[in-house]
């Protein structure tokens, strides 16, 4: 019975360890790329890269490919 109470408390607090986020849609990824490009223009390429890393940190498998796309856009 205590285990059920713990699960209920976790759910109310937003602790959903077993729930996987679906991948972001293309519009979101394009928006992230656009914002990163603007940041790179104003503050340098490293800030643009960091913005991408921060924006999609919930999807670590996408970070490498999005950084590659960002690098190609800057070229």
N, C-alpha and C positions, 0 to 999 in steps of 0.2 A: 504494500500500500504506500509506503514511503517513496518508492521509486516513481510511482505515478504522480505523486505530489511534486517531486523534483522535476519531472518532465513538464508538468504544467507551469511551474515557475520559470523554467528555461524558455518555454514558448512565450510567456508573457513578457519576458525581458528581451526577446529577440534572439535568443541563442539557439539557432537551428543548425546544429553541426552536421546533420545528415541531409540537409537540403542543398542541392547543387544549383548554383546560378546558371541560367541559360546564357549562351554567348550573346554579346551585344549585337544589335543590328547594324547594318552597313551605314545608315544615316548617323548613328552615334559615332562610329569609327571615323567617318569622314569629318564630323564636327571636331573630334579630338585632333585629327591631323591639321585641320584649318587653324584651330587655336594654337597648336604647337608651332605652326609656321609663323603665326603672328608674334608669338613669344620669342621665337628665334630671331626674327627681324629686330625686335626691340631690345632684347637682353642677351642674345647669343644662342648659339645652337645647343649648348649644354642645357640651358633652361627649357628649350623646346623638347629635348629628349626626356628630361625629368618630368615634364608635364604629361607626356605620354605614359611614362611608367606609373605615375601617380593616378592618372585617370583610369587605367585599365588594370590596376593591381589585383582586382578580384579575378582576373582571367590571365594568370601568368603565362599560359601557353600561347597567348597572342602578342606578348610584349616584343619578342624578337622579330616577328614578321612586321609588326607595325613600325618598329624602329627602322627596319630595312626600307619600308615604303617611305618613311620620313626622309631617310637619307637620299633616296632616289629623287624625291620632289625637290630637295635642296640643290641637287646637281644641275 
